[in-house]
Amino acid sequence: MTSRSAINNMIPLLRRNKIVLLGDSITQMSFSAKLSGWGAHLADHYQRRCDVYNRGMSGYNTDWYLKYLQTKVGRNDVFDGMMNKTNKVDKSSESSQHDVKLVTIFFGANDASCQTLNPRHHVPLDRFQSNLEKLVQLCRENFGEDIRIVFITPPPVHHSSRLRYQVERYGENASGELERTLDLASKYADAVVEVARNLGYPHLNIFKLMLDAVPGEGEGWSKFLSDGLHLSSEGNMFLGEHLIDLIDKEYPEMTVVPCPDTGYTGNSASKGAAALKSEKGIGPWHDEIDHLNPSVAFSQS
């Protein structure tokens, strides 16, 4: 006779899926409560279905991020640490070993720095594109060939806001020169789009979307930026909403259908698609628990 514990070990263990965000400061700051961070927006959308892991590194370009991934700490932080400690279900399955369902790759704001004024951060376009390809290869090697990836372009740069920020931060030592420009950001955004298309992955061209959202000579799109480079609260919400729309379109198996009554994705009436492993999410919802006999609801989890 098979023991109950043996039977339980044979039942696939339902774990929370993972979404991993790779990038620079715009990703690191994406959990900011004050700025309504786009990463927090993503975590809110996937609550009880996916844990969102922020692996943004402020000030990093793609050269430095790849160097970080070559260290023991970096590799564990981004890749090895995502692996499940135990796997009694199916050791041949990539997804059962790490549960990572989606990776965002969001670089370019630092790489696009002017080579003359900021050689410290500048990465030439061809090497930048090569670095993005290396990041994809590392994701595929560690999370499986079928890992879902979304590229995000750098945002536009608002010149007068950047110059004002210089004065606010450095005072009399402000250079008055732009080491990051709209033109450079445009070229690196185009480079991201080119890599994404060549590799067959979807991309979110936030550079173009922001400019198109508020057209005209008034540069109203600057409202999406807090200092001419990083995202404001409005910019974070804008990116978060467009990212979820893109994921729903390109990876419909990752869709969460909100409650038809409240529009909320965090209650029992919301439904998760196939890749999320459970339509209902992790654990019984509170309105599914009979307070007189709660064991019934939990016996089904």
FIVOKE-577714 format. One record per residue (C-alpha): residue number from 1; residue in three letters; chain; y, z negated, x negated. Coordinates in Angstrom, 1 decimal, decimal comma. Layout:
// FIVOKE-577714
paza|kolmar|banu|yy|zz|xx
NUM|ala|A|Y|Z|X
...
***
This chain:
// FIVOKE-577714
paza|kolmar|banu|yy|zz|xx
1|met|A|0,0|0,0|0,0
2|thr|A|3,4|0,9|-1,3
3|ser|A|5,8|-2,0|-1,6
4|arg|A|9,2|-2,1|0,1
5|ser|A|11,0|-2,2|-3,2
6|ala|A|9,0|0,9|-4,4
7|ile|A|10,0|2,7|-1,2
8|asn|A|13,6|1,8|-1,7
9|asn|A|13,5|3,2|-5,2
10|met|A|12,3|6,5|-3,9
11|ile|A|15,2|6,8|-1,4
12|pro|A|18,1|8,7|-2,9
13|leu|A|21,0|6,3|-3,6
14|leu|A|24,2|7,3|-2,0
15|arg|A|27,0|7,0|-4,6
16|arg|A|30,6|7,8|-4,3
17|asn|A|31,5|11,2|-5,5
18|lys|A|34,0|11,6|-8,3
19|ile|A|37,1|13,8|-8,9
20|val|A|38,5|13,8|-12,4
21|leu|A|42,1|14,7|-13,2
22|leu|A|42,8|16,0|-16,7
23|gly|A|46,4|16,5|-17,9
24|asp|A|49,6|15,1|-19,4
25|ser|A|52,2|12,7|-18,1
26|ile|A|52,5|14,6|-14,8
27|thr|A|48,9|13,7|-14,2
28|gln|A|49,1|10,2|-15,7
29|met|A|52,0|9,4|-13,3
30|ser|A|50,1|10,9|-10,4
31|phe|A|49,0|7,4|-9,3
32|ser|A|52,6|6,2|-9,1
33|ala|A|53,2|4,2|-5,9
34|lys|A|57,0|4,5|-6,3
35|leu|A|56,7|8,3|-6,7
36|ser|A|54,1|8,9|-4,0
37|gly|A|51,8|10,3|-6,7
38|trp|A|49,8|13,4|-6,0
39|gly|A|46,7|11,8|-7,5
40|ala|A|47,1|8,9|-5,0
41|his|A|47,6|11,5|-2,3
42|leu|A|44,2|13,0|-3,3
43|ala|A|42,5|9,6|-3,4
44|asp|A|43,9|8,8|0,1
45|his|A|42,5|12,0|1,5
46|tyr|A|39,1|11,4|0,1
47|gln|A|38,9|7,6|0,7
48|arg|A|35,3|6,3|1,0
49|arg|A|34,1|9,7|0,0
50|cys|A|35,4|10,3|-3,6
51|asp|A|36,8|8,1|-6,3
52|val|A|39,6|9,8|-8,1
53|tyr|A|39,7|9,2|-11,9
54|asn|A|43,1|9,7|-13,6
55|arg|A|42,6|10,9|-17,2
56|gly|A|46,2|12,1|-17,7
57|met|A|47,7|11,3|-21,1
58|ser|A|51,5|11,1|-21,3
59|gly|A|53,1|13,2|-24,0
60|tyr|A|49,9|15,1|-24,8
61|asn|A|49,6|18,9|-25,2
62|thr|A|46,3|20,7|-25,1
63|asp|A|45,8|20,4|-28,9
64|trp|A|46,0|16,6|-28,8
65|tyr|A|43,9|16,3|-25,6
66|leu|A|41,1|18,3|-27,3
67|lys|A|41,4|16,0|-30,4
68|tyr|A|41,1|13,0|-28,1
69|leu|A|37,9|14,4|-26,6
70|gln|A|36,5|14,6|-30,1
71|thr|A|36,8|10,9|-30,5
72|lys|A|34,1|8,4|-29,3
73|val|A|36,7|6,7|-27,1
74|gly|A|37,9|9,9|-25,6
75|arg|A|34,5|11,4|-25,0
76|asn|A|33,4|8,2|-23,3
77|asp|A|36,6|8,0|-21,3
78|val|A|36,5|11,5|-19,9
79|phe|A|32,8|12,5|-20,0
80|asp|A|30,2|9,9|-20,9
81|gly|A|31,8|7,2|-18,9
82|met|A|31,4|9,2|-15,7
83|met|A|27,6|9,2|-16,0
84|asn|A|25,6|6,9|-13,7
85|lys|A|24,0|4,0|-15,6
86|thr|A|20,7|4,4|-13,7
87|asn|A|19,2|7,5|-12,2
88|lys|A|15,9|6,9|-10,4
89|val|A|16,4|9,8|-8,1
90|asp|A|16,3|13,1|-10,0
91|lys|A|16,8|13,2|-13,7
92|ser|A|16,8|17,0|-13,7
93|ser|A|19,9|17,2|-11,4
94|glu|A|23,3|17,3|-13,1
95|ser|A|25,0|16,0|-9,9
96|ser|A|22,8|13,0|-9,6
97|gln|A|23,7|12,0|-13,2
98|his|A|27,4|11,9|-12,8
99|asp|A|28,4|12,7|-9,2
100|val|A|31,6|14,6|-10,4
101|lys|A|32,4|17,2|-7,8
102|leu|A|35,8|18,5|-8,9
103|val|A|38,0|18,6|-12,0
104|thr|A|41,7|19,5|-12,1
105|ile|A|43,2|20,9|-15,3
106|phe|A|47,0|20,4|-15,4
107|phe|A|48,7|21,2|-18,7
108|gly|A|51,6|23,2|-20,0
109|ala|A|54,7|21,0|-19,6
110|asn|A|54,5|19,8|-23,2
111|asp|A|52,8|22,9|-24,7
112|ala|A|55,7|25,0|-23,5
113|ser|A|58,3|23,1|-25,6
114|cys|A|60,5|25,3|-27,7
115|gln|A|59,0|25,9|-31,1
116|thr|A|62,3|25,5|-32,9
117|leu|A|63,7|22,5|-31,1
118|asn|A|60,4|20,6|-30,5
119|pro|A|57,7|21,8|-32,9
120|arg|A|55,9|18,5|-32,4
121|his|A|54,7|19,4|-28,9
122|his|A|54,8|23,2|-29,0
123|val|A|51,5|25,1|-28,7
124|pro|A|51,6|28,9|-29,0
125|leu|A|50,7|30,8|-25,9
126|asp|A|47,5|32,3|-27,3
127|arg|A|46,2|28,9|-28,5
128|phe|A|47,2|27,2|-25,3
129|gln|A|45,1|29,7|-23,4
130|ser|A|42,2|29,2|-25,8
131|asn|A|42,5|25,4|-25,4
132|leu|A|42,3|25,7|-21,6
133|glu|A|39,1|27,8|-22,0
134|lys|A|37,7|25,1|-24,3
135|leu|A|38,5|22,4|-21,7
136|val|A|36,6|24,4|-19,1
137|gln|A|33,6|24,8|-21,5
138|leu|A|33,5|21,1|-22,1
139|cys|A|33,6|20,3|-18,4
140|arg|A|30,8|22,7|-17,8
141|glu|A|28,7|21,3|-20,7
142|asn|A|29,2|17,7|-19,4
143|phe|A|29,4|18,1|-15,6
144|gly|A|27,2|21,1|-15,1
145|glu|A|27,7|24,9|-15,0
146|asp|A|28,6|24,7|-11,3
147|ile|A|31,4|22,1|-11,6
148|arg|A|34,3|22,9|-9,4
149|ile|A|37,6|23,4|-11,3
150|val|A|41,2|23,8|-10,1
151|phe|A|43,9|24,9|-12,6
152|ile|A|47,5|23,7|-11,9
153|thr|A|50,4|25,4|-13,6
154|pro|A|53,3|23,5|-15,1
155|pro|A|56,2|23,0|-12,7
156|pro|A|59,6|24,7|-13,2
157|val|A|62,2|23,1|-15,4
158|his|A|65,7|22,3|-14,0
159|his|A|68,2|22,7|-16,8
160|ser|A|71,2|20,6|-15,7
161|ser|A|68,8|17,8|-14,7
162|arg|A|67,2|17,8|-18,1
163|leu|A|70,6|17,7|-19,9
164|arg|A|71,8|14,9|-17,6
165|tyr|A|68,5|13,0|-18,4
166|gln|A|69,2|13,4|-22,1
167|val|A|72,6|11,7|-21,8
168|glu|A|71,2|8,9|-19,6
169|arg|A|68,4|8,2|-22,1
170|tyr|A|70,0|8,9|-25,5
171|gly|A|73,7|8,5|-24,8
172|glu|A|75,8|9,7|-27,8
173|asn|A|72,6|10,9|-29,5
174|ala|A|71,8|13,4|-26,8
175|ser|A|71,4|16,9|-28,5
176|gly|A|72,7|18,9|-25,5
177|glu|A|70,0|21,5|-26,2
178|leu|A|67,1|22,4|-24,0
179|glu|A|63,7|22,0|-25,7
180|arg|A|62,1|22,9|-22,4
181|thr|A|63,4|25,7|-20,3
182|leu|A|62,6|27,5|-17,0
183|asp|A|61,8|30,7|-18,9
184|leu|A|59,3|29,0|-21,2
185|ala|A|57,7|27,1|-18,2
186|ser|A|57,3|30,5|-16,4
187|lys|A|55,5|32,0|-19,4
188|tyr|A|53,1|29,1|-19,6
189|ala|A|52,5|29,0|-15,9
190|asp|A|51,6|32,7|-16,1
191|ala|A|49,2|31,9|-19,0
192|val|A|47,5|29,3|-16,8
193|val|A|47,1|31,8|-13,9
194|glu|A|45,7|34,4|-16,3
195|val|A|43,1|32,0|-17,7
196|ala|A|42,1|30,8|-14,2
197|arg|A|41,6|34,4|-13,0
198|asn|A|39,7|35,5|-16,1
199|leu|A|37,3|32,6|-15,7
200|gly|A|37,0|32,9|-12,0
201|tyr|A|38,5|29,6|-10,9
202|pro|A|41,2|28,9|-8,3
203|his|A|44,7|27,9|-9,5
204|leu|A|47,7|26,2|-7,9
205|asn|A|50,8|28,0|-9,1
206|ile|A|53,1|25,0|-8,5
207|phe|A|55,8|26,8|-10,6
208|lys|A|56,1|29,7|-8,1
209|leu|A|55,4|27,5|-5,0
210|met|A|58,4|25,2|-5,8
211|leu|A|60,8|28,1|-6,5
212|asp|A|59,7|29,9|-3,4
213|ala|A|60,0|26,8|-1,2
214|val|A|63,7|26,6|-1,7
215|pro|A|65,0|30,1|-2,6
216|gly|A|68,5|31,0|-3,4
217|glu|A|71,1|30,3|-6,1
218|gly|A|71,6|26,7|-5,2
219|glu|A|68,5|25,6|-7,1
220|gly|A|67,5|23,4|-4,2
221|trp|A|64,0|23,3|-5,7
222|ser|A|65,3|20,7|-8,2
223|lys|A|64,5|18,1|-5,5
224|phe|A|60,9|18,4|-6,5
225|leu|A|61,7|17,0|-10,0
226|ser|A|62,8|13,5|-10,9
227|asp|A|64,4|14,4|-14,3
228|gly|A|64,2|18,2|-14,4
229|leu|A|60,6|18,1|-15,6
230|his|A|58,5|15,4|-14,0
231|leu|A|57,8|15,3|-10,3
232|ser|A|59,9|13,3|-7,8
233|ser|A|58,4|11,7|-4,8
234|glu|A|59,0|14,8|-2,8
235|gly|A|57,5|16,9|-5,6
236|asn|A|54,3|14,8|-5,7
237|met|A|53,9|15,1|-2,0
238|phe|A|54,5|18,8|-2,1
239|leu|A|51,8|19,2|-4,9
240|gly|A|49,3|16,9|-3,2
241|glu|A|49,5|18,7|0,1
242|his|A|49,2|22,1|-1,5
243|leu|A|46,3|21,0|-3,7
244|ile|A|44,3|19,7|-0,7
245|asp|A|45,0|23,0|1,1
246|leu|A|43,7|24,9|-1,9
247|ile|A|40,6|22,8|-2,2
248|asp|A|39,8|23,3|1,5
249|lys|A|40,2|27,1|1,1
250|glu|A|38,4|27,6|-2,2
251|tyr|A|35,8|24,9|-2,0
252|pro|A|35,2|24,4|1,8
253|glu|A|32,2|22,3|1,0
254|met|A|34,7|19,7|-0,2
255|thr|A|36,6|19,6|3,1
256|val|A|37,3|16,4|4,9
257|val|A|38,0|17,1|8,6
258|pro|A|40,5|14,4|9,9
259|cys|A|40,1|12,4|13,0
260|pro|A|41,2|14,7|15,9
261|asp|A|43,2|11,8|17,5
262|thr|A|45,0|10,3|14,5
263|gly|A|44,9|13,1|11,9
264|tyr|A|43,5|10,4|9,5
265|thr|A|40,7|11,1|7,0
266|gly|A|39,8|7,4|6,7
267|asn|A|38,0|6,5|9,9
268|ser|A|34,7|7,0|11,7
269|ala|A|35,9|10,1|13,5
270|ser|A|36,6|12,0|10,2
271|lys|A|33,9|14,2|8,8
272|gly|A|33,0|15,2|5,2
273|ala|A|31,5|18,6|4,3
274|ala|A|28,3|19,3|2,6
275|ala|A|29,3|18,6|-1,1
276|leu|A|30,4|15,1|-0,2
277|lys|A|26,8|14,2|0,5
278|ser|A|27,5|12,2|3,6
279|glu|A|29,5|13,4|6,6
280|lys|A|30,4|9,8|7,4
281|gly|A|31,3|8,5|3,9
282|ile|A|30,1|5,3|2,2
283|gly|A|29,0|2,4|4,3
284|pro|A|29,3|1,9|8,1
285|trp|A|32,7|2,1|9,6
286|his|A|34,0|-1,1|11,2
287|asp|A|33,8|0,3|14,7
288|glu|A|30,1|1,1|14,2
289|ile|A|29,2|-2,6|13,5
290|asp|A|28,0|-4,7|16,4
291|his|A|29,4|-8,2|15,7
292|leu|A|26,5|-9,8|17,5
293|asn|A|23,9|-7,9|15,5
294|pro|A|25,6|-6,4|12,4
295|ser|A|22,3|-6,0|10,5
296|val|A|21,5|-2,9|12,6
297|ala|A|24,5|-0,9|11,2
298|phe|A|23,9|-2,0|7,6
299|ser|A|20,1|-1,3|7,8
300|gln|A|21,0|2,4|8,3
301|ser|A|23,2|2,5|5,1
***
